Amino acid sequence: MPTDPYLIERIRNVMTAKRTVWTEKKMFGGDCFMVDDKMCFGTFKGGLMLRVDPEEVSSLVERSGADQMMHGGRPMTGYLFVEPDGYDQDKDLDFWVQKCLDFNPKAKSSKKKKEV
């Protein structure tokens, strides 16, 4: 499912308003927003894939449209999937982006692949 260009523009506006430096990559069939060379959040299957503090997941899944990310039938530690109704309002999108930005400094970078 292609990413809604309006959603990408909304996310860019939030990131710009927060004066955050980011890069974008195509990943997981969507658009990934990288901060400090780490995946912060991205679009995924018509919603948002968010990287958040694992200690906050149990409270965050109580918010509208939010659920634990699953991979191979197992929960992905520190990742949430949020349906569009969970970020339709600008204040909700801002909330989710901020949660990801708050966790980003604590998040581990993925290992860089060595070039052969």
N, C-alpha and C positions, 0 to 999 in steps of 0.2 A: 504494500500500500504506500503510494508516494506521500511524502510529507506535505502538509498544508502550508503553502507559502505564507499565508497570513500568520500562522503560528510562528514560523521562523522569524518573521518580521517583529512580532510581539516579543519574542525572546531576545532578539537583538536590541530592541528598545529598552528592555529591562536591564540587560547587561551594560548598555551604554549609560543609562541613568545611574547605575551603581559604579560607574567608572572602572569597570573590570576589563582587564586585558584577556582576550580569549582567542582561540582559533577554532575553526570548524573542520570536521572530517566526516566523510561518509563512512558510517559503520553500522553494523547490525541491520542493514536495510533502511537506515534512517540517517539523520544528521546528528553528529555528536559534537557537543561543545566542550572544548578542552581548556582548562585553566592550569597554568604552571605545568604543562605537558602531562596532565592527568585528566582522565575522563571525569567530568563534573556531572553532566546529565545529557540526555539526548532524546530525540524523537524515536519512537519504536511502535510499530504495528498500530498506528492510529492514536497513540497516547504518548506519554512521557516515561522514560526510564531514568530514574533518579538515583544518584549515589549519595547516601545520607549516613549519618552516624548510626552504626548498628544498635547502639544503646537506646536510640529514639524510635526504632522501627515499630515496636509494639504500640506506642502512643500515636504515631503518625498514620498507621493503617486504619485508625478510627475516623480519619477525615474522609469526606465524600470522595468517592472514586479511587481511593488509594488501596493498594494490596501489595503484599510481598511478591517480589519477582521470583519466578520459579524457572529452573533449568533442569531438564531431565527428571522432573518430578520432585526435585529438591529445592528448598528455599535458598536463594542467593543472599548471603550475608551482606547487609548494608545496601541493598538495592530494592527500590520500590517501582511499581508500575502504577501510573495514575491515568485514569480514563479522562476524556475531555471534559466531562462535567465537573471534575475536580480542579480544573484550572480555567474554566470559562471566564470567570471574573478576573480582571487585572490584579486585584489584591491577592487572589489565590495563586495565580501564576508567580507573582512577586514572592509570595510566601515560600513556594517550592524552590524557586531559584535561590533564594536566600539560604534555605536549609542546606542545599548542595554546596553553596559557596562557603558556608560556615564549616562544613566538614572537610572541604578540599585541602586545607593545610595539614590535616591529620591523615589524609588518605595516602596510601602507598602508591608509588608510580609502578606501572607495569614494567617488566624487564625489557630493555631494548634488545631487538634482535641484532646479532652481529652480522655485518655484511661480509660476504664471502668473496 
